[in-house]
Amino acid sequence: NAGVTQTPKFRVLKTGQSMTLLCAQDMNHEYMYWYRQDPGMGLRLIHYSVGEGTTAKGEVPDGYNVSRLKKQNFLLGLESAAPSQTSVYFCASSYSRGNTIYFGEGSWLTVV
Amino acid sequence: QQQVKQSPQSLIVQKGGISIINCAYENTAFDYFPWYQQFPGKGPALLIAIRPDVSEKKEGRFTISFNKSAKQFSLHIMDSQPGDSATYFCAAPQTRGGNQFYFGTGTSLTVIP
């Protein structure tokens, strides 16, 4: 049982480049989330989805876009990467609102 | 505005001691309070959780104490072990009026042998 899988695990980008982080879950969860983790800041919600075809903004959405075309996948895009987006990104999913949230292993992104 | 406030930021405990981490919240729409444990290089994983209809929940060496009137909840790790060294996050999901799942800023726990 894979749970939540993120790709890639590590990536270095140049300022202005674009990229997409891929997230897949095999638990048939309705809710999916993208968080970023920075030292001293904890986990901050970027965007989330409450079901296939839906997306919503979290606490820190600027500079990111997301798509949920299939229930099991949630994509996070950076259109024009900036050094401030250097972070560890976690995808997560949950069965419904107010239930246990399951995390992926993380994606380390460095923007130079 | 930080929805869930966690303290301390870091904690050093001797092996066998008690580790205590505290969280406070303001939003009364929260009604599920989990604690997550994260080891270096890994994603956070659920450790223990409580709902506000009880004041305490114990699982092995880990206990959550919940004070609804004070809007506070805490994690107690009894007989702390070096293997407990990790970062701990409290969290609270919105279950009314929204769908966001908020996390505290984390506590880095080091248990000294």
Interface residues (C-beta under 8 A of the other chain):
Chain A: V4 Y31 Y33 Y35 G40 M41 G42 L43 R44 L45 Y48 V50 A56 G58 E59 F90 A92 S94 R97 G98 N99 T100 I101 Y102 F103 G104 E105 G106
Chain B: Q6 Q9 D31 Y32 P34 G41 K42 G43 P44 A45 L46 A49 F89 A91 P93 Q94 T95 N99 Q100 F101 Y102 F103 G104 T105 G106
